[in-house]
Amino acid sequence: MTSFMRYIRTNPLILLAFAIPLAFMARYTGWSSLWVFILSTLSIIPMASLIGKATESLAVYTGPKIGGLLNATLGNAAELIITLVAIKAGYLDLVKASITGSIIGNILLVLGAAMIVGGVKHGTQRFNQKQAGHHAVLLTLAVLALVIPSFFSHSIGEEGSVEVEILSLGVAIIMVLLYGLGLFYSLKINNSPVTYAEEESQQHKPEFSRNHAILLLVVSTLAVVFMSELLVGAIEDVVLQFGVSEFFLGIILIPVVGNAAEHFVAVQVAARNKMDLSVEIAISSSLQIALFVAPVLVFISLFMGHPLTLIFNTFELMALGAGVLVTIMVSSDGESNWMEGTTMVAVYIILALAFFLMRTA
């Protein structure tokens, strides 16, 4: 377990694992729901980090192509687990808010923070302008895939009706097909998310052996499942006691927790003057949420007895549109600096403040 001990010393996020036993103690010894919520939230962060690191190590052993697919598929595993537990509990509005929050969080908060750190340290940074244009098209497509059902549903039927569910399922199928085609395309060209994953895996030795990576992946995934149960179970009491809306928890808190480890990596690589990779991490994660996680949740929710539709409210759609517009404007020239990053983070903070003060969605 030498590799694991070395990882503990080099990754400060893993120190938050102390919250796991405390979360169970809080849940089963009568602590307040707020403590259960806080501790279970903190405990998910290091487990998400372990899932990512275990996946990266496995990617080295499986080869660059399969490894790239592993990274692309398991990149949002922690958040997917949280949302599945929330669907099981019937928090459908929270799940849809978390989808929106993940997208705007990656393209505004994470990419903006990466530009600030990289810009302060290295000045103006450059990344592939052609790839940025490709991202702009895919981001626009991803948002349209969420916007169109929301607008057309008002003329089709009430949310929850058979017609609206058919519309959501049809759009979800198309989105998954597009995601699959995107992965296939990325295997055939350079400068793609999968190709960058290949380059990173080739440049770095795996942190864990194959068996240790598999064990960590299983254990950390199970830990996220249990912690997600505690987190979701405490949401209702937290909302009632402290007046924080379920919508705010879904659109701001859960995405930040579920993707904290990936966010940390995006900022780290920007600090190493690898802005191309930082952009790929942030935007590819948003695309994965929109084109893969969201439609998969639609399918799985049918079998869980709580059908999820791709019908978002006006505030969510506005936030998505604003986030994509700002990202396209900032990245269109293939250059970034700390001021542009500050602008993106500022937009995210304004949205977060508005969502915090909003009581209903």
N, C-alpha and C positions, 0 to 999 in steps of 0.2 A: 504493500500500500504506500510505498515511497512516493510514487507519482501523485497519489491523492493528497498526501501531506504537503507536497510541494505546491499543489494547486491551492490548498487552503491558505498557504502563506502569501501567495501572489494575487489572490482574488479577494478583496475586502468584502464583497457582497455575501460570501459564504458565511461570514460571521453572524449574519442574521438568522442562521439555522437554529440559534438558541431559542428563537421564538416558538419553535414547533412544540416542545414539551410544555412550555408556558401556555400556549394556546389550548392544549388539551386540559391543562390544569384549570385554566380560566373557565372552560366550558363545563367541566364536571365537578367543580367545587364551589359553584355559585357566584363567581365573579360577574360583574356587570357585562351586558352585551357589548358595550363599547370596547372593553378590554378584549373580549373574544374576537371582535371585528378587527381591532388594531393588530393583535398578535398573529392572527391567521393571515392577515394581509402581508405583514412583514415576512412571515415564514415562506410565503409563496415565491418571493423574490430570489432567494438562493437556490430553491429547487428548480426554478425556471432557468437559472444560470447553469446548473448541473445538467439539465436536459440538453441545453445548447452545447456545452463542452463535450458531453458524452457523444452527442451526434457528430460533432466535428472529428472526434477521435475515430469513431466508426467509419466516417467518410474516408479517412486515410486508408483503412484496411480494405474497404470495399472497392476502392478505385475511384478515379476522379468523376466519371460519369454518374455512377450510382451514388457516390458521395454527394455530388451536387444536388441530385434529386432528394436525398435524405435531408440535406440542409433546407431545401425549398419546402419540403413537405412537413417537417417537424419544427420549423422555425417559430410557429405560433402555437405550439402544443399546449403550453400552460394556459393561455387565454382561451383556447378551444375547450379545455376541460372546465374552466370556470363557467363559461357560458352554457355548457351542457348541463352542469349542475343547476344553474339558474333557470334553464328551460324546464328541468325536472320539477323545480319548485314553483313554476308558473310565472316567473318574472320576465315576461316576454319584452316589455318596454325597456327593461334594464339591458337585456341582450342586444336589442336593436341600437340602444344608445352606445353600448360598448363597441359595436361594429363601427359606428360613426366616429367614436372617440379614438379608436385605434388608427383609423385612416388619417384623421387630422393631427393626431399626436405624432405620428411618424413623419408626415411631410412638413409640419410646422415646428413642433417642439424639438424633435430629435434632429432633423436636418438643420434647423436653425441653430441649435446648440452646437452641433458639429462645425457649422460655418463660423460661429463665434470663436470657439476654441482654436480651430485651425487658422482662422484669420488673424487672431491675436498673436499666434506663435510664428506663422509663416507669411503673413501678409496676404496678398491676393493669391488664391489657389485656383487651379484650373482642372477641369474634368471634361470628359468626352461630350462635345456639343451635339454630335449626331445622336449619341445615345440619350442625351437629355431630350431631344426632339421625339425620340421613340417613346420615352417615358411619358411625355406630354400627351401623346396620342392614347396610350394605354390608360393613363389616369383619367382622361376625359371619358373614355369608353367605360371604365369601371364606374364612374360617378353616374353616367347616363343610364347604366344598367340598374342602378338603384333609384334614380330619379323617375324614369319612365313609368314603372309600375305604381309609384306613389301618386303621380298625377292622373294617370288613366284610371286608377281604381275607383275614383269618385264617380266616374261615368259607367262603371261596370257593376258595382254592388258594394254592400257594406263590408268592412273588414271582417274577415272570418267566414264570409259567404263562399260557396263552392266556386263561383266564378273568379273571385279574387285569389283564392288558393290555387286554382288552375293557372292563373297568370303568374303568380309567384313561382310555382313549380316550373313552368315553361321558361321563365327568365333564368331560374337557377340552373336548369339543364344547359342552357346556352352559355352561361358564365363558366360552368365547370369545363365544358368543351373548349372554350377560349383559353382557360387556364392550362388545360392539357396541351393544346396546340402551342401555347406560349412556351411551355417547358420543352416540347419537342423542337421548337424553333431555336431555343436557347442552347440546345445541344449541338446545333449545326453552325453556330456563328461565334465569333469572338466578342469580347466585351459584354457578355451577358451575365446575369446573376449567377448562373451555374458555372460559367467559365471563371468568374472571380473566386467562387468557392473552390474550384480546382486549383487555382494558383495559390491560394492561401494554404490549402492542404499539402501542396507540393513543397512549399517553402518552410513549413513548420512540422516538426515531429509530433506524433500524437501524444497528448498529455497522459492518456491512460492506455493500458493494454486492452486488447479486444474484449476479454472476459470482464475486466473491471468496467469498461465502458458500457457493456450490456447490463451488468448488475446495477450500475449507477442510473442508467436510463430507466430501468424497471422500478427501482426504489424511489427515485425522484418523481417519477410519474405517479406512483401510488401515493406519495406524500402530497402532491398537488391535489389529487382527488380528495383525500381526507381533509386537507386544509380548506379546499373550496367548499366542502360541505359545511364546515364551521363558519366560514365567511358568509356564505349565502344564508345560513340559518340565523345569523345575527342581523341581517340587513333590516328586517321589518322593525325590530326594536330600536335600532339606531335611527331610522327614519322618523319613528314616532316620538322618541325621546329628545332628539336634537334638532328636528325640523329640517334636516338636510334631505333634499329630494332624492328619490330613487333614481331619477333621471341624471342628476349630477354624479352620483356614485358610478353609474354606468358609463357616462360619457368621458369622465375625467379620471377617476380613481382606478377602476378595474383595468383599463388599457395600460396605464402607467405601471401598475403592479405586474401585470402579465407579461409586459415587454421590457421590463427594467433592464434585464441582462443584455438584451439585444441593443437597447438604447445606449448602454454603457460602451459596448463594443464600437458602435458607430462613431461616438465621440472620440474614443481612443484612436481609431485609425485615422480620423481627421487630424488629430494631434501629431500623428506620424507622417503627415503630409500625403496621405493616400485618400484624397477627396473623391476620386472615382469610386473607390470601394465604399466609402461612407454614404455616398449618394445611392449606390446600389442597395445597401442594407436598408436604408430608410424607405426608399420608394418601392422596392421590391416587396417589403413587408406590408406596405399599404395595399399593393396590388394583390398580394396573397389573401389578405383579409377580405377584400371586395370580391375577388373572382373565385376564391376557393372556400374560405372559412364560412362566409355568409351563405352561399348556396348549400354547403354541406349541412349547416345548421337547419336549413329549411327541410332537407330530406330527413334528417335524424329526428327532428321535432315531431314529424308525423307519427313515428313509431313510439314516441314518448307520451303521446296523448295531449300535447300542447302545440298545435300547429303554429309555426312561425311564418309570417308573411313578410315579403320585402316591401312593406308599406311604411315609409318613414314620415315623421312630421315635418312641418315647414322649417322649424328651427334647425333640425338635423340637416336638411337639404341645403339650407343657407350656409351652414358651417362647412359642409362638404364643398360647395361651390366656391366659397371664399378661400378655403385651404388650397384647392387645386389651382385656382386662378393666381394666387400669390406665388405658389411654387413654380408654376410655368413661367411667370414673369421674371422671377429671380434666377432661374436656372437656364433660361433660353440662350444666354450668351456664352455658356460653358465656363463661367468664372464666378467665384464667390469671395466674399470678404466678411469681416466681422459685422459691418453695418447692415448688410443684407440679412445676415443671420439674426441680428437683433430685431429687425423688422418682423421676421417670421415668428420669433418667440413672442414679440409684443402682440401680434394678432392672436396667437394661441391664448395668451393671458387674458386678453379682452374677452374672447369667447368663453374662457373658463369662468371669469367673473360674472358674465351674463347668465351662464348656466347655473352658477351657484345661487344667484339671487332669484332665479326663476323657480316658482313653487310647483307649477304644473307644466306638462309638456304635451 
